[in-house]
């Protein structure tokens, strides 16, 4: 079953027209801020198409801010500062952004998928507020906001579908997240050996590229990671990983992170179907992959936001 969009009932307090306006404005203003930051981050990493997708959603959210102000005017309610209501928003609303902020596997399709998730979470929140409102007029306005979020989600789904069709033929993900059938330690070790061999080859190539560009710290990091974990002598890469022809260190670091993210997703899938000692071995491999992702993500942040 799909997990609920809101993990627990929001503790927002009494629902009035004034608080509903404040919450609606805070939600849209936060979306504007987040999409702006993500667009800048993607631009800094050299991911022009994904940056463009986030800018498209940024403009859409700016239009939503204007729409909230017009709606509030029809109610003769002032629009308060967003900061006054940010603390009242459920943490679930920011979860999708936080999960992908450092992801190296964002494409326009995935960017629009995040936006769909955000709209659905906002719909869930307004539905909750409508149910909790004591004033029928307030409940009706909350229901109107919920319906509007569904309309927003439909628009973004169309963008997501268009992005999928554009990416489908060109999309190259040799290290997919589909979990293979792993029933023994030997099968797990064989899978890890082939996947890690591909990761190591990618990291060595990107490390050499970074060293040639003069980014010695990033090069050393990838060279150190390429030496871990030690691989069996006979290990062969499952499939070569293409490396971007870029002079942007952040872009190259993101390319080094992407196959590790794909491997982590595969291991997550395997953990859902294993138990006992085999599960423990998969979990240990997963922890190693996550630790390496964290190191690369931190170095990427250093390149994007130097002191």
FENMOWO-V930508 format. One record per residue. RES is the residue in three letters. NEAR is the number of other C-alpha atoms within 10 Angstrom. D_FIRST is the distance of its C-alpha to the first C-alpha in Angstrom with 2 decimals. Layout:
# FENMOWO-V930508
res:RES near:NEAR d_first:D_FIRST
res:RES near:NEAR d_first:D_FIRST
This chain:
# FENMOWO-V930508
res:UNK near:3 d_first:0.00
res:UNK near:4 d_first:3.79
res:UNK near:6 d_first:6.30
res:UNK near:10 d_first:9.00
res:UNK near:17 d_first:11.91
res:UNK near:17 d_first:14.32
res:UNK near:10 d_first:13.79
res:UNK near:10 d_first:16.59
res:UNK near:10 d_first:18.99
res:UNK near:15 d_first:21.66
res:UNK near:9 d_first:25.09
res:UNK near:14 d_first:27.15
res:UNK near:11 d_first:29.81
res:UNK near:12 d_first:31.60
res:UNK near:18 d_first:30.51
res:UNK near:17 d_first:33.67
res:UNK near:20 d_first:34.58
res:UNK near:16 d_first:36.05
res:UNK near:19 d_first:32.98
res:UNK near:23 d_first:30.74
res:UNK near:25 d_first:33.09
res:UNK near:24 d_first:33.09
res:UNK near:24 d_first:29.32
res:UNK near:23 d_first:29.05
res:UNK near:26 d_first:31.87
res:UNK near:24 d_first:30.48
res:UNK near:22 d_first:27.11
res:UNK near:23 d_first:29.02
res:UNK near:19 d_first:31.65
res:UNK near:18 d_first:29.17
res:UNK near:25 d_first:27.53
res:UNK near:22 d_first:31.09
res:UNK near:13 d_first:31.86
res:UNK near:18 d_first:28.80
res:UNK near:23 d_first:29.15
res:UNK near:17 d_first:32.85
res:UNK near:17 d_first:32.41
res:UNK near:22 d_first:29.97
res:UNK near:23 d_first:32.42
res:UNK near:19 d_first:35.26
res:UNK near:20 d_first:33.45
res:UNK near:23 d_first:32.65
res:UNK near:16 d_first:36.25
res:UNK near:18 d_first:37.60
res:UNK near:23 d_first:35.70
res:UNK near:19 d_first:37.12
res:UNK near:19 d_first:33.85
res:UNK near:16 d_first:35.54
res:UNK near:14 d_first:33.03
res:UNK near:22 d_first:30.07
res:UNK near:25 d_first:32.45
res:UNK near:17 d_first:33.33
res:UNK near:23 d_first:29.71
res:UNK near:25 d_first:29.41
res:UNK near:19 d_first:32.81
res:UNK near:15 d_first:31.69
res:UNK near:21 d_first:28.88
res:UNK near:22 d_first:31.42
res:UNK near:14 d_first:33.75
res:UNK near:17 d_first:31.07
res:UNK near:21 d_first:30.23
res:UNK near:16 d_first:33.97
res:UNK near:13 d_first:34.20
res:UNK near:21 d_first:31.49
res:UNK near:21 d_first:33.64
res:UNK near:13 d_first:36.59
res:UNK near:14 d_first:34.65
res:UNK near:19 d_first:33.68
res:UNK near:17 d_first:37.36
res:UNK near:14 d_first:38.49
res:UNK near:16 d_first:36.05
res:UNK near:20 d_first:37.30
res:UNK near:13 d_first:40.86
res:UNK near:9 d_first:40.32
res:UNK near:13 d_first:39.32
res:UNK near:11 d_first:42.34
res:UNK near:17 d_first:40.18
res:UNK near:12 d_first:41.00
res:UNK near:20 d_first:38.42
res:UNK near:15 d_first:38.42
res:UNK near:12 d_first:38.09
res:UNK near:18 d_first:34.52
res:UNK near:13 d_first:35.26
res:UNK near:11 d_first:35.74
res:UNK near:19 d_first:32.10
res:UNK near:17 d_first:30.27
res:UNK near:12 d_first:29.92
res:UNK near:16 d_first:28.15
res:UNK near:18 d_first:25.27
res:UNK near:19 d_first:21.96
res:UNK near:13 d_first:21.48
res:UNK near:18 d_first:18.02
res:UNK near:22 d_first:20.09
res:UNK near:16 d_first:21.86
res:UNK near:15 d_first:19.06
res:UNK near:15 d_first:18.70
res:UNK near:19 d_first:22.50
res:UNK near:11 d_first:23.01
res:UNK near:10 d_first:20.66
res:UNK near:15 d_first:22.57
res:UNK near:15 d_first:26.03
res:UNK near:20 d_first:27.28
res:UNK near:14 d_first:25.28
res:UNK near:25 d_first:27.60
res:UNK near:17 d_first:25.25
res:UNK near:19 d_first:25.21
res:UNK near:20 d_first:26.24
res:UNK near:23 d_first:26.68
res:UNK near:21 d_first:23.50
res:UNK near:17 d_first:21.50
res:UNK near:25 d_first:23.55
res:UNK near:27 d_first:22.65
res:UNK near:19 d_first:18.92
res:UNK near:20 d_first:19.38
res:UNK near:22 d_first:21.24
res:UNK near:23 d_first:18.59
res:UNK near:19 d_first:16.15
res:UNK near:24 d_first:19.08
res:UNK near:22 d_first:19.82
res:UNK near:21 d_first:16.35
res:UNK near:24 d_first:16.61
res:UNK near:27 d_first:20.11
res:UNK near:25 d_first:19.05
res:UNK near:19 d_first:16.72
res:UNK near:23 d_first:19.78
res:UNK near:25 d_first:22.24
res:UNK near:18 d_first:20.26
res:UNK near:18 d_first:20.31
res:UNK near:25 d_first:24.01
res:UNK near:24 d_first:24.80
res:UNK near:15 d_first:23.45
res:UNK near:15 d_first:25.41
res:UNK near:19 d_first:28.63
res:UNK near:13 d_first:31.53
res:UNK near:12 d_first:33.56
res:UNK near:11 d_first:32.56
res:UNK near:13 d_first:34.07
res:UNK near:21 d_first:31.90
res:UNK near:23 d_first:28.76
res:UNK near:14 d_first:29.86
res:UNK near:20 d_first:30.34
res:UNK near:28 d_first:26.93
res:UNK near:19 d_first:25.43
res:UNK near:15 d_first:27.67
res:UNK near:22 d_first:26.38
res:UNK near:24 d_first:22.74
res:UNK near:15 d_first:23.81
res:UNK near:17 d_first:25.71
res:UNK near:21 d_first:22.74
res:UNK near:18 d_first:20.99
res:UNK near:14 d_first:24.27
res:UNK near:20 d_first:24.35
res:UNK near:22 d_first:20.89
res:UNK near:15 d_first:22.20
res:UNK near:13 d_first:25.28
res:UNK near:22 d_first:23.57
res:UNK near:18 d_first:21.29
res:UNK near:13 d_first:24.63
res:UNK near:20 d_first:25.97
res:UNK near:22 d_first:22.97
res:UNK near:14 d_first:23.49
res:UNK near:15 d_first:27.19
res:UNK near:19 d_first:26.72
res:UNK near:17 d_first:24.63
res:UNK near:12 d_first:27.46
res:UNK near:13 d_first:30.02
res:UNK near:14 d_first:28.41
res:UNK near:11 d_first:27.27
res:UNK near:8 d_first:30.72
res:UNK near:8 d_first:31.73
res:UNK near:11 d_first:28.54
res:UNK near:11 d_first:29.42
res:UNK near:13 d_first:26.88
res:UNK near:14 d_first:28.33
res:UNK near:21 d_first:26.16
res:UNK near:13 d_first:22.73
res:UNK near:17 d_first:19.48
res:UNK near:14 d_first:18.59
res:UNK near:16 d_first:18.53
res:UNK near:14 d_first:21.44
res:UNK near:12 d_first:21.70
res:UNK near:18 d_first:23.36
res:UNK near:13 d_first:24.63
res:UNK near:11 d_first:27.74
res:UNK near:14 d_first:29.36
res:UNK near:11 d_first:31.73
res:UNK near:13 d_first:29.05
res:UNK near:19 d_first:27.47
res:UNK near:17 d_first:30.95
res:UNK near:15 d_first:31.77
res:UNK near:17 d_first:28.69
res:UNK near:21 d_first:29.43
res:UNK near:22 d_first:33.09
res:UNK near:18 d_first:32.68
res:UNK near:22 d_first:30.15
res:UNK near:25 d_first:32.21
res:UNK near:24 d_first:35.35
res:UNK near:21 d_first:34.03
res:UNK near:25 d_first:33.05
res:UNK near:24 d_first:36.48
res:UNK near:15 d_first:38.32
res:UNK near:21 d_first:36.56
res:UNK near:28 d_first:37.33
res:UNK near:20 d_first:40.93
res:UNK near:19 d_first:41.47
res:UNK near:25 d_first:40.05
res:UNK near:28 d_first:41.97
res:UNK near:18 d_first:45.14
res:UNK near:20 d_first:44.47
res:UNK near:24 d_first:44.01
res:UNK near:15 d_first:47.15
res:UNK near:12 d_first:49.10
res:UNK near:13 d_first:48.00
res:UNK near:12 d_first:49.29
res:UNK near:15 d_first:45.99
res:UNK near:14 d_first:46.91
res:UNK near:13 d_first:44.40
res:UNK near:24 d_first:41.41
res:UNK near:24 d_first:43.12
res:UNK near:16 d_first:43.69
res:UNK near:17 d_first:40.08
res:UNK near:26 d_first:38.85
res:UNK near:18 d_first:41.71
res:UNK near:13 d_first:40.79
res:UNK near:19 d_first:37.13
res:UNK near:21 d_first:38.31
res:UNK near:12 d_first:40.10
res:UNK near:12 d_first:36.97
res:UNK near:15 d_first:35.73
res:UNK near:11 d_first:38.69
res:UNK near:17 d_first:38.06
res:UNK near:12 d_first:39.56
res:UNK near:7 d_first:42.70
res:UNK near:9 d_first:41.36
res:UNK near:16 d_first:38.06
res:UNK near:16 d_first:37.68
res:UNK near:18 d_first:35.39
res:UNK near:17 d_first:32.55
res:UNK near:13 d_first:33.42
res:UNK near:15 d_first:35.53
res:UNK near:22 d_first:33.94
res:UNK near:12 d_first:35.77
res:UNK near:14 d_first:37.19
res:UNK near:13 d_first:38.07
res:UNK near:10 d_first:41.72
res:UNK near:14 d_first:41.70
res:UNK near:13 d_first:44.05
res:UNK near:15 d_first:41.42
res:UNK near:26 d_first:40.60
res:UNK near:25 d_first:37.32
res:UNK near:23 d_first:36.28
res:UNK near:24 d_first:37.34
res:UNK near:27 d_first:35.50
res:UNK near:23 d_first:32.27
res:UNK near:22 d_first:32.91
res:UNK near:27 d_first:33.31
res:UNK near:27 d_first:30.03
res:UNK near:20 d_first:27.93
res:UNK near:27 d_first:28.10
res:UNK near:24 d_first:27.23
res:UNK near:21 d_first:24.05
res:UNK near:21 d_first:23.23
res:UNK near:24 d_first:24.03
res:UNK near:20 d_first:21.90
res:UNK near:18 d_first:18.82
res:UNK near:18 d_first:19.86
res:UNK near:24 d_first:20.33
res:UNK near:17 d_first:16.94
res:UNK near:16 d_first:15.54
res:UNK near:23 d_first:18.16
res:UNK near:19 d_first:17.39
res:UNK near:10 d_first:13.92
res:UNK near:13 d_first:15.97
res:UNK near:16 d_first:19.11
res:UNK near:13 d_first:20.57
res:UNK near:7 d_first:24.01
res:UNK near:11 d_first:26.79
res:UNK near:18 d_first:25.16
res:UNK near:17 d_first:22.22
res:UNK near:13 d_first:24.95
res:UNK near:16 d_first:26.73
res:UNK near:22 d_first:23.79
res:UNK near:16 d_first:23.12
res:UNK near:11 d_first:26.83
res:UNK near:18 d_first:26.87
res:UNK near:19 d_first:23.92
res:UNK near:14 d_first:25.86
res:UNK near:15 d_first:28.91
res:UNK near:21 d_first:27.26
res:UNK near:14 d_first:25.85
res:UNK near:11 d_first:29.34
res:UNK near:18 d_first:30.95
res:UNK near:24 d_first:28.67
res:UNK near:13 d_first:29.63
res:UNK near:14 d_first:33.30
res:UNK near:24 d_first:33.25
res:UNK near:21 d_first:31.33
res:UNK near:14 d_first:33.92
res:UNK near:19 d_first:36.76
res:UNK near:23 d_first:35.37
res:UNK near:14 d_first:35.37
res:UNK near:13 d_first:38.94
res:UNK near:19 d_first:39.96
res:UNK near:16 d_first:38.33
res:UNK near:10 d_first:39.68
res:UNK near:7 d_first:42.85
res:UNK near:5 d_first:44.68
